[in-house]
Amino acid sequence: QVQLVESGGGLVQPGGSLRLSCAASGFFFRINAMSWYRQAPGKERELVASISAVGGATNYADSVKGRFTISRDNAKNTLYLQMNSLKPEDTAVYYCKTLTYWGQGTQVTVSS
């Protein structure tokens, strides 16, 4: 069955960096587009970034452009999200998604 397992979240100070990973299994990773979403307390889940299957075309929410980078390693069936210059408003649970499948999420907290 499809499994998406996120890791790499944690507590970081404003201006810091984190790299999230999403280990995928149970489907043909390399032919599917992948996305990162996040949900902050009391807010709706929102798209952060996406990456296509072929060519690696990327798309970002305006709020993270220039700070976050989505990438994928098809040989390792892994999706990444490099997050730099983190802000308190980036605090949320971050989810990996493909097709109709979601991971369990990883908590990112940006606070001094």
C-alpha positions in Angstrom: 0.0 0.0 0.0 1.0 3.6 -0.4 3.1 5.0 2.4 4.4 8.5 2.9 6.6 9.1 5.9 7.8 12.6 6.7 10.7 13.4 8.9 13.0 16.3 9.8 10.7 18.6 11.6 11.6 20.2 14.9 12.1 23.5 16.8 14.2 26.1 15.2 14.9 29.8 15.8 13.7 32.5 13.4 16.1 32.8 10.5 17.2 29.1 10.9 16.9 26.2 8.5 15.4 22.8 8.3 15.2 20.1 5.7 12.1 17.9 5.6 12.1 14.5 4.0 9.3 12.3 2.8 10.1 8.6 2.2 7.6 7.1 -0.3 6.7 3.5 -1.0 4.0 1.4 -2.5 3.6 3.3 -5.8 5.7 4.4 -8.8 7.3 7.4 -7.2 9.1 8.6 -10.3 6.0 9.1 -12.4 4.0 11.0 -9.9 3.9 14.6 -9.0 4.6 15.3 -5.3 3.6 18.2 -3.0 4.2 19.6 0.4 1.3 21.1 2.3 1.1 22.6 5.8 -1.5 23.3 8.4 -1.1 25.8 11.2 -3.4 25.7 14.3 -6.8 27.1 13.5 -6.1 27.4 9.8 -6.8 25.5 6.7 -4.3 23.2 5.1 -2.4 25.0 2.4 -0.2 24.1 -0.5 3.5 25.0 0.1 5.3 23.6 -2.9 4.9 21.0 -5.7 7.2 19.3 -8.1 6.3 17.5 -11.3 7.2 13.9 -12.1 9.1 14.6 -15.4 11.4 17.6 -15.7 11.1 18.5 -12.1 9.0 21.7 -12.7 8.3 23.4 -9.4 5.7 25.7 -8.0 5.7 27.6 -4.7 3.2 29.5 -2.5 4.0 33.2 -2.6 4.7 33.1 1.2 7.7 30.8 0.8 9.2 31.8 -2.6 12.9 32.4 -2.4 13.1 30.7 1.0 12.0 27.1 0.4 13.2 24.6 -2.2 11.4 21.4 -3.1 13.3 18.6 -4.7 13.1 14.9 -5.3 15.5 11.9 -5.6 13.8 9.3 -7.7 16.5 6.8 -7.0 15.7 7.0 -3.3 12.0 7.5 -3.7 12.3 10.5 -1.5 10.9 14.0 -1.6 12.6 17.0 0.2 11.8 20.5 1.3 14.7 22.7 2.2 13.4 25.6 4.3 15.7 28.6 4.9 15.1 31.9 6.6 12.3 30.4 8.7 9.8 32.7 10.2 7.4 32.2 13.2 4.5 32.1 10.7 6.0 29.0 9.1 5.1 27.1 12.2 2.8 24.3 11.2 2.4 20.6 10.6 4.0 19.8 7.2 2.5 17.0 5.1 3.7 15.2 2.0 1.1 14.3 -0.6 0.7 12.4 -3.9 -2.5 11.6 -5.7 -5.0 11.2 -2.9 -2.5 10.0 -0.3 -1.1 12.0 2.7 1.7 11.3 5.1 1.2 11.6 8.9 2.9 15.0 9.0 5.9 16.4 10.8 5.8 19.4 13.2 7.8 22.5 12.4 8.0 25.1 15.1 9.8 28.4 14.6 10.3 30.3 17.8 12.9 32.1 19.9 
